[in-house]
Amino acid sequence: MESVFGEPPPSSLSGSIDNQSITQDLNLSTTEMDVKESFAGLTHIGSKGEAQMVDVSLKDISRRVAIARGKVILGRKVFDLVSANQMGKGDVLSVAKLAGICGAKQTSNLIPLCHNINLTHVRVDLALNPRDFSVEIEGEAASDGKTGVEMEALTAVSVASLTVYDMCKAASKNIQITDIRLERKTGGKSGDWSRDK
């Protein structure tokens, strides 16, 4: 049988192309389904595994609060200098507190897929712990909005920790930043969460 466009390709070749084509389509569909299943529940991952910013336009506005903590282990020598406010760069705890607050406000500039949100409150507290010669840091961020403030609280603690390190590094390179973690959060679709529970 002749086709409108001339001679048809040999039937064996035509059949193999069709079967190959169908097999590739099936494999592609299976792969796409595997990718979708692998990333189910990860809101910053698109259906094909690509990074994406979450669309929060349909979310409800609610009061959101997050608290994070971290620790900077100084060692006895540096701890004593910080306690006596004798570090060459100045008052370590006051500068780190301000840096943490500024860090929370800059979170969306630092973390690519974070939303730029209006913070209603940021708190950063630093306390010297003589038991292990450390600075314990707690950061809190709050907002009335459509997305959480966990990253803002964690960024506040991280930047405060880095500032402690920066202000003390001339006295010791053995300083450790450790245990940065979310402690609790409230608000939003997922509700309240606490590390203690």
C-alpha positions in Angstrom: 0.0 0.0 0.0 1.4 3.4 -0.9 1.0 6.3 1.4 0.0 9.8 0.3 3.6 11.0 0.8 5.2 8.2 -1.2 6.4 4.8 -0.2 5.9 3.8 3.3 8.9 2.8 5.4 9.6 -0.9 5.7 7.1 -2.4 8.2 9.9 -3.9 10.4 11.5 -0.4 10.9 8.1 1.3 11.4 7.2 -1.2 14.1 10.5 -0.9 15.9 10.2 2.9 16.0 6.7 2.8 17.3 7.6 0.3 20.0 10.7 2.2 20.9 8.8 5.4 21.1 6.1 3.9 23.3 8.7 2.4 25.6 10.5 5.7 25.9 7.2 7.5 26.7 6.4 4.9 29.3 9.8 5.1 30.9 9.6 8.9 30.9 6.2 8.8 32.6 7.5 6.3 35.2 10.5 8.5 35.9 8.3 11.6 36.2 6.1 9.7 38.7 9.1 8.5 40.6 10.4 12.1 40.9 7.0 13.4 42.0 6.8 10.7 44.7 10.4 11.3 45.8 9.7 15.0 46.4 6.1 14.7 47.8 5.8 16.9 50.8 8.9 19.1 49.9 7.3 22.4 49.1 10.5 24.0 47.6 10.8 21.2 45.0 8.8 21.3 41.8 7.2 18.3 40.1 10.3 17.7 38.1 12.7 18.1 41.0 13.6 21.7 40.3 13.9 24.4 43.0 11.0 26.7 43.3 9.6 29.4 45.5 6.4 28.4 47.2 3.3 30.3 46.2 1.7 31.3 49.6 -1.0 33.6 48.1 -3.8 31.2 49.1 -2.6 30.6 52.6 -4.4 32.2 55.6 -2.8 35.1 57.5 -2.0 34.0 61.1 0.2 34.9 64.0 3.5 33.1 63.6 6.3 32.8 66.1 9.5 30.7 66.0 12.3 30.3 68.6 15.7 28.9 67.8 18.8 28.3 69.9 22.5 27.8 69.4 25.8 27.8 71.3 29.3 29.2 70.8 32.0 27.3 72.8 34.7 29.8 73.6 37.2 28.0 75.9 38.2 29.3 79.2 40.7 32.0 78.0 38.3 33.7 75.6 35.3 33.2 78.0 37.2 35.1 80.7 38.0 37.9 78.2 34.4 38.2 77.0 33.1 38.1 80.6 35.4 41.0 81.6 34.5 42.8 78.3 38.2 42.9 77.4 38.0 41.8 73.7 39.8 44.2 71.4 36.8 44.6 69.1 34.5 45.7 71.9 31.4 44.4 73.7 30.9 41.0 72.1 27.4 40.2 73.5 25.9 43.6 72.6 27.3 43.6 69.0 26.2 40.0 68.4 22.7 40.8 69.7 22.4 43.6 67.1 23.9 41.4 64.4 21.4 38.7 65.1 18.5 41.1 64.8 19.9 42.5 61.5 20.4 39.0 60.3 16.8 38.0 60.9 15.7 41.1 58.9 18.0 40.0 56.0 16.9 36.3 55.8 15.2 36.5 52.4 18.4 38.1 50.9 20.5 35.3 52.3 18.4 32.2 51.7 17.3 32.1 48.0 13.8 30.6 48.4 12.7 32.4 51.6 9.9 34.9 51.2 10.5 38.6 52.1 8.2 38.9 55.1 7.3 41.8 57.5 8.6 40.8 60.9 6.6 42.2 63.8 9.2 41.3 66.4 12.8 40.0 66.7 14.5 39.1 69.9 18.0 37.8 70.4 19.4 37.0 73.9 22.9 35.9 74.7 24.1 34.5 78.0 27.5 33.4 79.2 27.5 29.8 80.6 30.5 29.2 82.9 29.9 25.5 83.0 31.2 24.9 79.5 32.7 28.3 78.8 30.1 29.1 76.1 27.7 31.8 74.9 24.2 30.4 74.7 22.0 32.2 72.1 18.3 32.3 71.7 16.5 34.0 68.8 12.8 34.7 68.4 11.0 36.0 65.3 7.3 36.8 64.9 5.1 37.9 62.1 1.4 38.2 61.1 1.5 36.7 57.7 1.1 33.8 55.3 4.4 32.0 55.9 6.5 30.9 58.9 9.4 32.6 60.6 11.5 29.6 61.4 14.3 30.7 59.0 14.3 34.2 60.5 14.8 32.8 64.0 17.5 30.4 62.8 19.3 33.1 60.9 19.2 35.4 63.9 21.0 32.8 66.0 23.4 31.9 63.2 24.5 35.5 62.5 24.8 36.2 66.2 27.0 33.1 66.6 29.2 34.1 63.6 29.5 37.6 65.1 30.7 36.1 68.5 33.3 34.1 66.5 34.4 37.1 64.5 34.9 39.3 67.6 36.8 36.6 69.4 38.9 34.9 66.7 42.0 37.0 67.3 42.2 35.4 70.8 41.5 31.8 69.6 40.8 29.9 66.5 39.5 26.9 68.5 36.0 28.4 69.0 33.1 26.2 68.0 29.6 27.1 66.8 27.3 24.3 67.6 23.7 23.1 68.3 21.9 25.6 66.1 18.3 24.3 66.0 14.6 25.2 66.0 13.1 24.9 69.4 9.5 25.7 68.7 7.1 27.4 66.3 3.4 28.4 66.4 0.9 29.3 63.8 0.2 28.4 60.2 -1.4 25.3 58.6 0.9 22.9 60.3 0.1 24.3 63.7 2.3 24.3 66.8 5.5 22.3 67.1 8.0 21.9 69.9 11.3 20.0 70.2 10.2 18.9 73.7 7.1 17.0 72.4 
